[in-house]
Amino acid sequence: MRAEAQAHVDQINQAMALVRRFLDWDRALRRLDELNARVEDPRLWDDPKAAQEVMRERRRLDEAVSAVRRIEGERDDTVELMEMAEAEGDEGLVNDGVASLAVLADRAENDKIQALLAGEADGNNSYIEVNAGAGGTESQDWAGMLQRMYTRWAERRGLKVELIDHHAGEQAGIKSATLLLKGENAYGYAKTESGVHRLVRISPYDSAARRHTSFASVWVYPEVDDDIDIVVNESDLRIDTYRASGAGGQHINTTDSAVRITHIPTNIVVQCQNQRSQHKNKAEAMKQLKARLYEAELQKREAEANATAATKTDIGWGHQIRSYVLQPYQLVKDLRTGITSTAPDDVLDGDLDRFMAAALSQRVTGEKVDVEDVE
């Protein structure tokens, strides 16, 4: 077989091996058989809510398994056809086979990412919460840069971005901000960004042009849709109202329209001030709270299956997941995956897709991924 064709076959094999490993192939097949048997049971719909859960899990698993079988089948058929063409000296058919394998390799890569995004909430919309760390203006400016980076990244992927909460920095940047990303697999793509991000640069706010290190925390959690029921007891909540800050008309700055909700058992705090009405801000804050509680439950389930799963308590200032170094050279290093890459002029924007894809692959496999191999 031609070297070019063999390279495409190897790429397909690597992608499918990763998907099989992620699915735990034998377990996935047994689970799919169990779900198919349950779907055929007429008593399933006696409990509509449980039935919907079964149908959702079955659909996700069936799509992933079918994609692997389909691609591996097409790979085998194409390779067999090429071997026959080479034996008969039909160069035209061989060239067609190479082109078909190239297209199939691209499909395998896309299906690999889709399989890795087969988690329970990966398809949901996502909140991204950015908070400046200690360091005053320098850290607040860094947090503002991260907010802009995620906004640009989301818009480039066709996601709709809503600013839910925003507290401006005293001189530059932000103290905190919450974004809501709406679109397919928003949470699945963004979830690897949870952690503390570090920036090292010569500060533009230091007249002595000294090198500064700044920190900002990023927390990502999925929006809870109508299919997920989260019960919150009113007695567990402390609700505070305050005057909204930042730019706005006379109304937003003179009424206590902003809302902060504290969930006392977990000490989770959410807030919203982007709406003119206190009632609307409270409703949005409750959505955020339910999303945070749901994300905590997902982390708990994952931790039970994988002792190395991260939780928010693991995200301390000493656990940076990505380090950005600016000036005199541009370099980006992800401390969690060990990836280092010289970035284009816009260091905070150009490589984010590849870093997210690499972090997602490592999160699933536990193996280091070279960012240069991620398209």
C-alpha positions as CSV (number, residue, x, y, z in Angstrom):
1,M,0.0,0.0,0.0
2,R,1.2,3.5,-0.7
3,A,2.8,5.4,2.1
4,E,0.2,8.2,1.8
5,A,-2.7,5.7,2.0
6,Q,-1.0,4.0,5.0
7,A,-0.7,7.3,6.8
8,H,-4.5,7.9,6.4
9,V,-5.2,4.4,7.6
10,D,-3.0,4.9,10.7
11,Q,-4.8,8.2,11.4
12,I,-8.2,6.4,11.2
13,N,-7.0,3.6,13.4
14,Q,-5.7,6.0,16.1
15,A,-8.9,8.0,16.1
16,M,-11.1,4.8,16.4
17,A,-8.8,3.4,19.1
18,L,-9.3,6.5,21.2
19,V,-13.0,6.3,20.8
20,R,-13.1,2.6,21.7
21,R,-11.0,3.3,24.8
22,F,-13.2,6.2,25.8
23,L,-16.4,4.2,25.4
24,D,-14.9,1.1,27.1
25,W,-16.0,-0.8,24.0
26,D,-17.1,-4.1,25.5
27,R,-18.9,-2.4,28.3
28,A,-20.6,-0.1,25.9
29,L,-21.9,-3.0,23.7
30,R,-23.3,-4.8,26.8
31,R,-24.9,-1.5,28.0
32,L,-26.5,-0.9,24.6
33,D,-28.0,-4.4,24.6
34,E,-29.4,-3.7,28.0
35,L,-30.9,-0.4,26.9
36,N,-32.4,-2.0,23.7
37,A,-34.1,-4.6,25.9
38,R,-35.5,-2.0,28.2
39,V,-36.9,0.0,25.3
40,E,-38.8,-3.1,24.1
41,D,-40.4,-3.4,27.5
42,P,-43.9,-1.9,27.3
43,R,-43.7,-1.0,31.0
44,L,-40.9,1.4,30.4
45,W,-43.3,4.3,29.8
46,D,-45.1,3.8,33.1
47,D,-42.4,6.3,34.4
48,P,-42.1,8.9,31.6
49,K,-39.1,10.7,33.2
50,A,-37.1,7.5,33.6
51,A,-38.0,6.5,30.1
52,Q,-36.7,9.7,28.7
53,E,-33.4,9.2,30.5
54,V,-33.1,5.7,29.0
55,M,-33.9,6.9,25.5
56,R,-31.3,9.7,25.8
57,E,-28.6,7.3,27.0
58,R,-29.5,4.8,24.3
59,R,-29.4,7.4,21.5
60,R,-26.0,8.7,22.6
61,L,-24.5,5.3,22.9
62,D,-26.0,4.0,19.7
63,E,-24.7,7.0,17.7
64,A,-21.2,6.5,19.0
65,V,-21.1,2.8,18.4
66,S,-22.6,3.1,14.9
67,A,-20.1,5.8,13.9
68,V,-17.2,3.5,14.9
69,R,-18.6,0.5,13.0
70,R,-19.4,2.6,10.0
71,I,-16.0,4.2,9.7
72,E,-14.1,0.9,10.3
73,G,-16.3,-0.8,7.7
74,E,-15.6,1.8,5.1
75,R,-11.9,1.7,5.9
76,D,-11.7,-2.1,5.4
77,D,-13.7,-1.9,2.2
78,T,-11.5,0.9,0.7
79,V,-8.3,-0.9,1.7
80,E,-9.5,-4.2,0.1
81,L,-10.5,-2.4,-3.1
82,M,-7.1,-0.6,-3.3
83,E,-5.3,-3.9,-2.9
84,M,-7.3,-5.4,-5.8
85,A,-6.6,-2.3,-7.9
86,E,-2.9,-2.5,-7.2
87,A,-2.8,-6.1,-8.1
88,E,-4.4,-5.3,-11.5
89,G,-2.3,-2.2,-12.0
90,D,-5.2,0.2,-12.0
91,E,-3.6,3.5,-11.0
92,G,-6.8,5.5,-11.4
93,L,-8.7,3.3,-8.9
94,V,-5.7,3.4,-6.5
95,N,-5.7,7.2,-6.6
96,D,-9.4,7.2,-5.9
97,G,-8.9,5.0,-2.9
98,V,-6.2,7.3,-1.5
99,A,-8.6,10.2,-1.8
100,S,-11.4,8.3,-0.2
101,L,-9.1,7.4,2.8
102,A,-8.2,11.0,3.2
103,V,-11.9,12.0,3.4
104,L,-12.5,9.1,5.8
105,A,-9.6,10.2,8.0
106,D,-11.2,13.7,8.3
107,R,-14.5,12.1,9.2
108,A,-12.8,9.9,11.8
109,E,-11.3,12.9,13.5
110,N,-14.6,14.7,13.6
111,D,-16.4,11.6,14.9
112,K,-13.7,11.2,17.6
113,I,-14.4,14.7,18.9
114,Q,-18.1,14.0,18.9
115,A,-17.6,10.8,20.8
116,L,-15.5,12.6,23.3
117,L,-18.3,15.0,23.7
118,A,-20.8,12.3,24.5
119,G,-21.0,13.2,28.2
120,E,-24.4,13.7,29.9
121,A,-24.3,17.5,29.7
122,D,-21.7,18.0,26.9
123,G,-24.4,19.1,24.5
124,N,-25.8,21.8,26.8
125,N,-25.3,25.5,26.8
126,S,-22.5,26.6,29.1
127,Y,-21.7,29.2,31.7
128,I,-18.1,30.5,31.9
129,E,-17.3,32.4,35.1
130,V,-14.1,34.4,35.2
131,N,-12.7,35.9,38.5
132,A,-9.6,38.0,38.9
133,G,-7.1,36.8,41.5
134,A,-4.9,38.7,43.9
135,G,-2.8,41.4,42.2
136,G,-5.1,44.4,41.7
137,T,-5.2,46.0,38.3
138,E,-2.8,43.6,36.7
139,S,-4.9,40.5,37.6
140,Q,-8.1,42.4,36.7
141,D,-6.7,43.2,33.3
142,W,-5.8,39.6,32.8
143,A,-9.3,38.5,33.7
144,G,-10.7,40.9,31.2
145,M,-8.4,39.5,28.5
146,L,-9.7,36.0,29.3
147,Q,-13.3,37.2,29.0
148,R,-12.5,38.6,25.6
149,M,-10.7,35.5,24.5
150,Y,-13.6,33.2,25.4
151,T,-16.1,35.6,23.7
152,R,-14.1,35.6,20.5
153,W,-13.6,31.8,20.6
154,A,-17.3,31.2,21.1
155,E,-18.3,33.6,18.3
156,R,-15.9,32.0,15.9
157,R,-17.5,28.6,16.6
158,G,-20.9,30.0,15.9
159,L,-22.0,30.1,19.5
160,K,-24.2,32.9,20.9
161,V,-22.7,34.8,23.8
162,E,-24.7,36.5,26.5
163,L,-23.1,38.6,29.3
164,I,-24.9,37.5,32.5
165,D,-22.9,39.3,35.1
166,H,-20.1,41.9,35.0
167,H,-18.1,43.8,37.6
168,A,-15.6,46.2,36.1
169,G,-12.1,46.6,37.5
170,E,-11.1,49.8,39.2
171,Q,-8.7,50.9,36.4
172,A,-8.8,48.2,33.8
173,G,-10.2,44.8,33.1
174,I,-12.8,43.1,35.3
175,K,-13.1,41.8,38.8
176,S,-15.5,39.1,37.7
177,A,-17.8,38.2,34.8
178,T,-20.2,35.4,33.8
179,L,-20.8,34.5,30.2
180,L,-23.6,32.2,28.9
181,L,-22.6,30.3,25.7
182,K,-25.5,29.0,23.6
183,G,-25.0,26.4,20.9
184,E,-24.3,22.8,20.2
185,N,-21.7,21.2,22.6
186,A,-20.9,24.5,24.2
187,Y,-20.2,22.8,27.6
188,G,-18.4,19.9,26.1
189,Y,-15.9,22.1,24.4
190,A,-15.5,24.7,27.2
191,K,-15.4,22.4,30.2
192,T,-11.6,21.8,30.0
193,E,-11.0,25.4,30.7
194,S,-12.0,25.1,34.4
195,G,-9.0,26.0,36.5
196,V,-6.6,28.8,37.3
197,H,-4.9,30.6,34.4
198,R,-1.6,32.4,34.8
199,L,-0.1,35.3,32.8
200,V,3.5,36.3,32.9
201,R,4.4,39.6,31.1
202,I,6.1,42.9,31.4
203,S,3.3,45.0,32.9
204,P,2.0,48.0,31.0
205,Y,0.9,49.4,34.4
206,D,4.4,49.3,35.9
207,S,6.5,52.5,35.1
208,A,9.6,50.4,35.9
209,A,8.7,47.9,33.2
210,R,9.0,45.0,35.6
211,R,7.9,41.4,34.9
212,H,4.6,40.5,36.7
213,T,2.7,37.3,37.2
214,S,-1.1,37.4,37.4
215,F,-3.8,34.8,38.1
216,A,-7.4,34.5,37.2
217,S,-9.8,31.6,37.9
218,V,-12.2,30.1,35.3
219,W,-15.1,28.0,36.3
220,V,-17.3,26.3,33.6
221,Y,-20.6,24.6,34.3
222,P,-23.5,23.5,32.1
223,E,-26.9,25.2,31.8
224,V,-29.7,23.0,33.1
225,D,-32.3,22.3,30.4
226,D,-36.0,21.4,30.9
227,D,-35.2,17.7,30.8
228,I,-33.1,17.9,34.0
229,D,-35.0,18.4,37.3
230,I,-33.0,20.1,40.0
231,V,-34.8,20.7,43.3
232,V,-33.7,23.7,45.4
233,N,-35.2,24.3,48.9
234,E,-35.9,28.0,49.5
235,S,-34.8,27.5,53.1
236,D,-31.3,26.7,51.9
237,L,-31.0,30.1,50.1
238,R,-29.8,33.5,51.2
239,I,-30.9,36.2,48.7
240,D,-29.4,39.6,48.7
241,T,-30.2,42.5,46.4
242,Y,-27.9,45.4,45.7
243,R,-27.5,48.3,43.3
244,A,-26.1,47.3,39.9
245,S,-22.6,48.6,38.9
246,G,-21.1,49.7,35.6
247,A,-22.6,51.5,32.6
248,G,-26.3,51.9,32.4
249,G,-29.3,54.2,32.5
250,Q,-30.8,56.0,35.4
251,H,-32.9,53.0,36.4
252,I,-30.1,50.4,36.6
253,N,-27.9,52.6,38.8
254,T,-30.6,53.8,41.2
255,T,-32.6,50.7,42.1
256,D,-31.6,47.5,43.9
257,S,-32.1,45.4,40.8
258,A,-29.0,43.1,41.1
259,V,-29.4,39.8,42.8
260,R,-27.0,37.6,44.7
261,I,-28.0,34.1,45.8
262,T,-26.0,32.0,48.3
263,H,-26.7,28.3,48.6
264,I,-25.9,27.7,52.2
265,P,-25.3,23.9,52.3
266,T,-22.7,24.1,49.5
267,N,-21.6,27.8,49.9
268,I,-22.2,28.3,46.1
269,V,-22.7,32.0,45.3
270,V,-24.2,33.2,42.0
271,Q,-25.3,36.7,41.0
272,C,-26.8,38.5,38.1
273,Q,-27.2,42.2,37.3
274,N,-27.6,42.4,33.5
275,Q,-31.4,42.7,33.5
276,R,-33.3,45.9,34.4
277,S,-35.8,43.9,36.6
278,Q,-34.9,42.4,39.9
279,H,-37.4,39.6,39.2
280,K,-35.6,38.7,35.9
281,N,-32.2,38.9,37.6
282,K,-33.4,36.6,40.3
283,A,-34.7,34.1,37.7
284,E,-31.4,34.1,35.9
285,A,-29.4,33.7,39.1
286,M,-31.6,30.7,40.0
287,K,-30.8,29.2,36.6
288,Q,-27.1,29.6,37.4
289,L,-27.5,28.1,40.8
290,K,-29.2,25.0,39.4
291,A,-26.5,24.7,36.8
292,R,-23.8,24.8,39.5
293,L,-25.5,22.2,41.6
294,Y,-26.0,20.0,38.5
295,E,-22.3,20.4,37.6
296,A,-21.3,19.4,41.1
297,E,-23.4,16.3,40.8
298,L,-21.8,15.4,37.5
299,Q,-18.3,15.9,39.1
300,K,-19.4,13.6,42.0
301,R,-20.5,10.9,39.5
302,E,-17.2,11.2,37.6
303,A,-15.2,11.1,40.7
304,E,-16.8,7.8,41.7
305,A,-15.8,6.4,38.3
306,N,-12.4,8.0,38.2
307,A,-10.5,8.9,41.3
308,T,-8.5,11.6,39.4
309,A,-11.6,13.6,38.4
310,A,-11.2,17.3,39.3
311,T,-13.7,19.2,41.5
312,K,-13.9,22.9,42.2
313,T,-12.1,22.3,45.5
314,D,-9.1,21.1,43.5
315,I,-8.9,24.4,41.7
316,G,-6.6,26.4,44.0
317,W,-4.3,29.2,43.1
318,G,-1.4,26.6,43.1
319,H,-3.1,24.5,40.4
320,Q,-2.7,26.4,37.2
321,I,-4.0,24.6,34.1
322,R,-2.5,27.0,31.6
323,S,0.3,29.5,31.6
324,Y,0.6,32.4,29.2
325,V,3.9,34.1,28.7
326,L,4.0,37.4,26.8
327,Q,7.0,39.5,25.8
328,P,9.8,39.5,24.9
329,Y,8.6,36.4,23.0
330,Q,5.1,34.8,22.6
331,L,4.8,31.4,24.1
332,V,1.8,29.5,25.5
333,K,2.2,26.5,27.8
334,D,-0.6,24.4,29.3
335,L,0.7,23.1,32.6
336,R,-1.9,20.4,32.8
337,T,-1.1,18.8,29.4
338,G,2.5,19.9,29.1
339,I,1.8,21.4,25.7
340,T,4.0,24.2,24.6
341,S,3.4,26.1,21.4
342,T,4.7,29.3,19.8
343,A,1.5,31.3,19.2
344,P,0.6,33.6,16.3
345,D,0.4,37.4,16.9
346,D,-2.8,37.1,18.9
347,V,-1.5,34.7,21.5
348,L,-4.7,34.6,23.4
349,D,-6.9,33.7,20.5
350,G,-5.1,31.8,17.8
351,D,-4.3,28.5,19.5
352,L,-7.3,28.2,21.9
353,D,-9.1,25.7,19.7
354,R,-6.1,23.4,19.5
355,F,-5.4,23.8,23.3
356,M,-9.1,22.9,24.1
357,A,-9.0,19.9,21.8
358,A,-5.8,18.6,23.2
359,A,-6.9,19.2,26.8
360,L,-10.2,17.3,26.0
361,S,-8.2,14.3,24.6
362,Q,-5.9,14.2,27.5
363,R,-8.8,14.5,30.0
364,V,-10.3,11.4,28.5
365,T,-7.2,9.3,27.8
366,G,-4.7,10.5,30.4
367,E,-2.1,10.6,27.7
368,K,0.0,13.7,26.7
369,V,-1.1,15.2,23.4
370,D,1.2,17.3,21.1
371,V,-0.7,20.5,20.2
372,E,1.0,20.5,16.8
373,D,-0.9,17.2,16.1
374,V,-4.3,18.8,16.9
375,E,-6.1,20.5,14.0
